[in-house]
Amino acid sequence: MPESPYLPVGKLNLELMAQLLRFQGWPDDRVVLGPKIGEDAAVIDFGDRYLVAKTDPITFATEEIGWYLVQVNANDLATTGAMPRWLLVTLLLPENKTTPELADHILAQIDAACQELHIALVGGHTEVTYGLDRPIAVGHMLGEVAKNKLISTSGARVGDDLVLVKGIAIEGTSIIAREKSQELQQRGYTPDMIQRAQNYLYHPGISIVREAKIAVESAIIHAMHDPTEGGVATGLHELAEAAQVGVWVDEEAIPIWPESAMLCQAFGLNPLGTIASGALLIALPPQQTPVLLSAYEKAQVICAVIGRVTPAEEGRKLKSGAVVTDLPRFDQDEITKLF
């Protein structure tokens, strides 16, 4: 059969994104960091500090969509060292399925998450939209950071350790358990196990705001990145692309929670490529690593050194047992196999 001319569901691949990033509008010398592969947010000079801005949608999850929306946008700001402060929301609701109660329910979720993170909900747009079969929410988050505290994904340096915080496929685990709960029951999974997986939204949780704050307050950090669609493997590719470096990663060192491993295996998903909000990638000088690990141990946060930053010419490599291969790419997130 001929290859389809249409793009698959999910993020655009890195090559296409690199082409599209030539479109950056009118030049403005106050833009410190604009559109760039691997960077989590834009940075604008506001005099005595930087304004940090981010937009991200929620398209896979339907339950807890409002909660997801706040967390994923706040996460991206946190990886720059910024504190998330203000949120605007565009909420698109499906025709013939939307009740006032549904709109109220989603906005109540957004409000609760904003209250917890001390974020003001300052505006947006809400409508019932033709052609949708489920709600779609788009967040626009703003925050601020002192000029000497800004961290960017492109700051990773050759020789840095790579630390992964909390684990992989955390968001994917919650999505699977929420969207496929009846199928999981039919397959014989216990209600307790399904409930635990559903609650990955909260524990270990998809927020990394606290974990990013611990990092910047305890150690010298060169780069942080928040892997989302395409999983931690795509996050590593994005970090390497942004910093123009290579990476060497030991798959056996990557933390994964039991329910994550179980559900990814059950549905034939590679956890390395499964949507990964809740994980935090950090690049830092090796001499700073013990300080960071000690801070996380004190805070009872799971983390591990999973590899190192290498020269660009050495490529992006994954060690699995005794075998070293190219780090796999997931231009389409593994979770899309379920939809």
Order of alpha helices (4+ residues) and beta strands (2+ residues): alpha-beta-beta-beta-alpha-beta-alpha-beta-beta-beta-alpha-alpha-alpha-alpha-beta-alpha-beta-alpha-beta-alpha-beta-beta-beta
